[in-house]
């Protein structure tokens, strides 16, 4: 991998926190920071942060972070196993479970 140097100016307090976090994981500051940057990026080809219908995105930051995390987990699982589920099958399972739950309430 072609690597280019990057200078990232941090105030003393932030640098101390980064040094402590990196040391806690047994990593150099550079490796720790690189991992944080990589973790913050959406997976290639995943557009979960695209605003629906070009309107303002109504999701909270917490919701966006959760959805991005779940997308990364799902993509990693697919990359690991190659197993996927057709949407029609997933929706049928959901519909069947919903119908069963509603029938129990009647």
C-alpha positions in Angstrom: 0.0 0.0 0.0 1.3 3.4 -0.9 1.5 5.5 2.2 2.0 9.3 2.4 2.8 11.2 5.5 0.1 13.3 7.1 0.5 16.0 9.7 -2.4 16.3 12.1 -2.1 19.2 14.5 -3.7 18.4 17.9 -3.8 20.5 21.1 -1.9 19.1 24.1 -5.0 17.8 25.8 -6.2 15.9 22.7 -2.8 14.6 22.0 -2.5 13.2 25.6 -5.9 11.5 25.2 -4.8 9.9 21.8 -1.5 8.8 23.4 -3.3 7.2 26.3 -5.8 5.4 24.0 -3.1 4.1 21.7 -1.0 2.9 24.7 -4.1 1.2 26.1 -4.4 -0.8 22.9 -0.6 -1.4 22.6 -0.5 0.6 19.3 1.6 3.5 18.0 -0.2 6.8 17.8 0.0 6.6 14.0 -1.6 3.1 13.8 -4.3 4.0 16.4 -5.2 7.2 14.4 -5.2 5.4 11.1 -7.6 2.8 12.5 -10.0 5.5 13.8 -10.0 7.2 10.4 -10.7 3.9 8.6 -13.5 3.0 11.1 -15.1 6.4 10.5 -15.3 5.9 6.7 -18.4 4.2 5.2 -17.6 1.0 3.4 -16.9 1.4 -0.3 -20.1 1.1 -2.3 -22.4 1.6 0.7 -24.6 4.7 0.5 -26.4 4.4 3.9 -25.7 8.1 4.5 -27.4 9.3 1.4 -30.3 11.6 2.3 -33.5 9.9 1.1 -35.1 11.6 -1.9 -32.5 14.5 -1.7 -34.3 16.0 1.3 -32.8 16.9 4.6 -31.8 13.7 6.5 -34.2 13.5 9.5 -32.0 10.9 11.3 -30.2 11.8 14.5 -26.4 11.5 14.6 -26.8 8.5 16.9 -29.1 6.8 14.4 -26.6 7.5 11.6 -23.7 6.0 13.6 -25.8 3.0 14.5 -26.9 2.3 11.0 -23.3 2.8 9.6 -22.0 0.4 12.2 -24.7 -2.2 11.4 -23.9 -1.8 7.7 -20.2 -2.5 8.3 -21.1 -5.5 10.4 -23.4 -6.9 7.7 -20.9 -6.3 5.0 -18.1 -7.9 6.9 -20.4 -11.0 7.6 -21.2 -11.2 3.9 -17.5 -10.8 3.0 -16.6 -13.6 5.5 -19.4 -16.1 4.5 -20.7 -15.1 1.1 -24.2 -15.8 2.5 -27.0 -13.4 1.7 -30.7 -13.5 1.9 -33.1 -12.5 -0.8 -35.3 -9.5 0.3 -38.4 -11.3 -0.7 -37.6 -14.2 1.7 -36.8 -11.8 4.5 -40.0 -9.8 4.0 -42.1 -13.0 3.9 -40.6 -14.2 7.2 -41.4 -10.8 8.7 -44.9 -10.8 7.3 -45.5 -14.3 8.6 -44.2 -13.4 12.1 -46.4 -10.3 12.1 -49.5 -12.2 11.1 -48.9 -14.9 13.7 -48.4 -12.2 16.4 -51.6 -10.4 15.4 -53.5 -13.7 15.3 -52.4 -14.5 18.9 -53.8 -11.1 20.0 -57.3 -11.8 18.6 
